Amino acid sequence: MLAYLDHHATTPCDPAVVDAMAPWWTEQFANPASRLYRPALEAAAAVAMAQGQVARALGASPEMVIFTSGATEANNLALKGVCEAALQAGTGPSQGPPRRRLVSLVSEHRAVLDPLAYLERHGFPLTLLPIGPKGQVNLEQLDQALGPDVLLLSVMAANNEIGVVAPLPAIAALCKAQGVLLHCDAAQAAGHIPLSMADLEIDLLSISGHKLYGPKGIGALLVRPGVPLAPQLHGGNQQDGLRAGTLPVPLVVGLGAALEHAMADREARAQRLGVLRDQLWEGLAGLGGLERNGDPQACLPHNLNITVAGVDGTQLHQRLRRQIAVSSGSACSQGSPSPVLAALGRTRQEAAASIRFGLGRATSAEEIALAIATVREAIHGLRA
């Protein structure tokens, strides 16, 4: 038995989502952009229904939803699209001197940091703020970083490694007060915690299907009306000209269904997984020499990230992978030491000897017991 506890890397596609997608692969395969015959109109209606499902789940309206290949493309469209639109307009979101500076955190995902680095090389100064020992940004420091020259702030809703949930209401208020656009990478948060663009006054929001029990290869960018955005893919007028290319109707349907199912069991799932997560931590904490990474009071209910002192990280994970599927950081890091843990002050060796547990919809008490026993055995063996 291998206990899969890496749900931050990806989640299994829910059987109900697979069923919802099934007819759109073969029976109802028409192009939703054709619109000249009934099958195409039915495909367009399915896309519209999915837009509505996504919008309802995230406190938005259907016309705000742009389907993408995932959160990475959504982040690129948001960041590059806003910057290019600002160049075309000659200014930022308000009147006055041109806004060009971008602000973010050192703990963001590479799908945000890499596009920001690209934009910095093309004339958009970048300010990356540190995080505190519990993984949160200092709001006073953030307020000081924002100003009349800042075009956009990008902050993820929940960290993909340590599960820390950002204080978005306070962050959004700071942005609004200074006329700064707010982009939020919500790949790890959507479908897992309450998240409303309307309530939080978020300008751009990125999501990914495979993080919430939907299919891989689909995501969305939600854009508040009035936010200037330049398309990054050209070759057609699909999606109001903001993202060219034939829409993958089965995947679009799958994303809508996945979000609808995630919203239906979100509260019960969060409560159950939070209990299991706490049992996991309590079962491991007694080993001694373990430190929890991130703020336990503001954390995704299905996340636990720990550092194990005094052991070799490579050997630790070699022993763990026989029984449990866990990671030491982001799946996109490809084995490199976690920059998020480095930002918390962990050394390279400590980061390598860290474990990220990501619980999921199917995680059982038996798997938690197996994880506790496996980690205990591995640590005892290495320390001996």
HELIX and SHEET records of a PDB file:
HELIX    1   1 PRO A   15  MET A   21  1                                   7    
HELIX    2   2 PRO A   23  THR A   26  1                                   4    
HELIX    3   3 ARG A   38  ALA A   57  1                                  20    
HELIX    4   4 PRO A   62  MET A   64  5                                   3    
HELIX    5   5 ALA A   71  ALA A   89  1                                  19    
HELIX    6   6 ARG A  110  ARG A  121  1                                  12    
HELIX    7   7 LEU A  139  ALA A  145  1                                   7    
HELIX    8   8 LEU A  168  GLN A  178  1                                  11    
HELIX    9   9 MET A  197  LEU A  200  1                                   4    
HELIX   10  10 GLY A  209  LYS A  211  5                                   3    
HELIX   11  11 GLN A  239  GLY A  241  5                                   3    
HELIX   12  12 VAL A  249  ALA A  285  1                                  37    
HELIX   13  13 GLY A  313  LEU A  320  1                                   8    
HELIX   14  14 ALA A  331  SER A  333  5                                   3    
HELIX   15  15 PRO A  339  ALA A  343  1                                   5    
HELIX   16  16 ARG A  348  ALA A  352  1                                   5    
HELIX   17  17 ALA A  365  ARG A  383  1                                  19    
SHEET    1   A 2 ALA A   3  TYR A   4  0                                        
SHEET    2   A 2 ILE A 324  ALA A 325  1                                        
SHEET    1   B 7 VAL A  65  THR A  68  0                                        
SHEET    2   B 7 GLY A 219  VAL A 223 -1                                        
SHEET    3   B 7 LEU A 204  SER A 208 -1                                        
SHEET    4   B 7 LEU A 181  ASP A 185  1                                        
SHEET    5   B 7 VAL A 150  SER A 154  1                                        
SHEET    6   B 7 ARG A 101  LEU A 105  1                                        
SHEET    7   B 7 LEU A 126  LEU A 129  1                                        
SHEET    1   C 3 LEU A 290  ARG A 292  0                                        
SHEET    2   C 3 ASN A 303  VAL A 308 -1                                        
SHEET    3   C 3 SER A 354  GLY A 358 -1                                        
END                                                                             
